[in-house]
Amino acid sequence: MAALPAPVDAAIRAANDHDTDAFLACFSPDGVVDDWGREFPGPDRIREWSDSEFIGVDVTLSVTDVNQSGDETVVNAEVGGRGFNGPSHFSFRLDGDRVSRMTIRA
C-alpha cells in the first residue's frame, strides 16, 4: 500500500475526527468535492455537503488500499456512519500542500 500524501492523510483524519474546520482546511480555496457527479466548489459548498452527507452524519473512513498514479491518489475505504455505508473510492488531486479535488465513487 502506498503512503498517503500529508494533505490526504489530514483530510481523512479530520473526517474520522468529525472536525469540519480541519477538513475544510485541507482544501485549496477553489477546492472541489465531486460526490458521484455532484460538484461542491469552495469552502461554503463543501461545508454544506459535509454537514448533510459526510462529517454531519458521523462518517468513518477505514482505509483498505492506497494507489498513487501521477498526481492522483486513490484511496479505497470502508465507509461507516449514519449515511452511506460500504466500500468507496476516494480520488484526491493536490495543489501544493492542499487538496484541490476529492472525487467519490463506489
N, C-alpha and C positions, 0 to 999 in steps of 0.2 A: 504494500500500500504506500503510495506517495505521501510525502509530508504535506500538511495543509499550509498554504501561504498564510502569513500572520493576519492579514485582513479577513480572510475566510474563517480562520480559526476564531478570531474575535467575534465575527458575526454569529457563528454557531454557538459559541459560548454565551453571548448576550441573549440569544433566543432561548437557550436552555435555562438561563438565569432569570428569564422573564423580565429583562431590562430593556425596555423600548428605547430609552435615550441612548444607551450604549449600542444597541443595534443600529439605530439611525446614524450614529457617529462613525460607523464602519463604511458608510456610503459616501461617494463623492457628491458635491452639491447638486449635480444633474443626474445622480444615480437613478436607476430604474429597477423595479421588480416586475417581472413578467410571470404571472401565475396562470399557466395554461392559456396564454394568448391575451390575457387581460393585462394591460400595462399600467403601472402606477409610477409616474415620474415625479421625482423630487421628494423632499422630506415630508411635506404635508400629506401628500397622497400615499406615500409608503406607510406613514403613521396610521392613516385611516384604514388602509388594508390590514396592517398588522394588528390593530386594535380589534378588528372584527373577525380576522381569519387566521392569525398567526400567534403572536405573543398573547393577545387578548383571550385566546381560547387555550391557554396554558400548553402551548406546543412543546414537545420534546423531540430532539433530533439525536438518534443514536447512529453515528457514522459506521457504515459497514464496509465502505470501499472509497478510495480516492484515486482519481486518474488525472494526470496533467497532460494536456495536449496543446502545445503552443502557448497562447496567452489565456487559455481557458482551463479552469479546474472544475472537474465534475465530481461531485460528492454524492454517493449513494447513501441513503439514510433511511432508517425505520422511523416513521413519524408517529408520535403519540399525542395525546391531549384530548380536548373536548371538541375538536374539529375533525379534519381528515385524519385517518389512522391507516398506516400501511407503508409500503415501500415507495420512495420517491427519489428522483434525481434532481439535484440542485447544481446548476451550471453557473459558475462565477467568472466574470471578467473583471480585471483590475485596471485601475487608473492610478499608477504610482502605488501609494500605500492605502488606497481605498477601493471599495467595490464600486464598479461603475454599472454593473448589471448582474442581477441574480435571476435566473430563469428556472422555473419549477415545472417539472413534468414527472409523470409516474412511469 
